[in-house]
């Protein structure tokens, strides 16, 4: 069935280190993949997205990698800062579908 | 541009009462989405609406839940005869028509936290 899942529920890193958050998806027909950041008491905030015809996309301090062969998505955060502490969700969208299917989230904690 | 506005931020209802959650999309956004989030879980899609039209309600429970997005005014998610299992955070997102299906440009509100006692 359709599902998006995350490999690790929690991740703790030292400030300045790089972080890698992983996500597995099961629907090979999904066209878009999105990473969101959710801070406590707030709604999800768009970080970066990637289309299924791409393998890699870079933003400011973040990189998303897509491996369609193994249906795996990852978010890399460079030089992690305390402000990056949050829950990170991956989500997938089918073509032309408004709804997103979210994973359960990885809690990132950055130690100073 | 105030972003997606949801109110109330917190709502407490007794079992059997009705809950009405409101969502005003960003200016220029014509599409609204409602999601529910249980504690320490991801967001679950409920319904997707355009003005005066429900596009996809595949995630809505068949009973007690309804949603609307009238021509004028905010989108409303209504839960009738609430039960304790309805306690959750309800998030609304909006997007412009050009980015439907991509996630890009989706903006979430801060949510309404419903507690049923």
Interface residues (C-beta under 8 A of the other chain):
Chain A: X4 X31 X32 X33 X34 X36 X41 X42 X43 X44 X45 X46 X49 X51 X89 X91 X93 X94 X95 X96 X97 X98 X99 X100 X101 X102 X103 X104 X105
Chain B: X4 X31 X33 X35 X40 X41 X42 X43 X44 X45 X48 X55 X56 X58 X59 X91 X93 X95 X100 X101 X102 X103 X104 X105 X106 X107 X108 X109 X110 X111
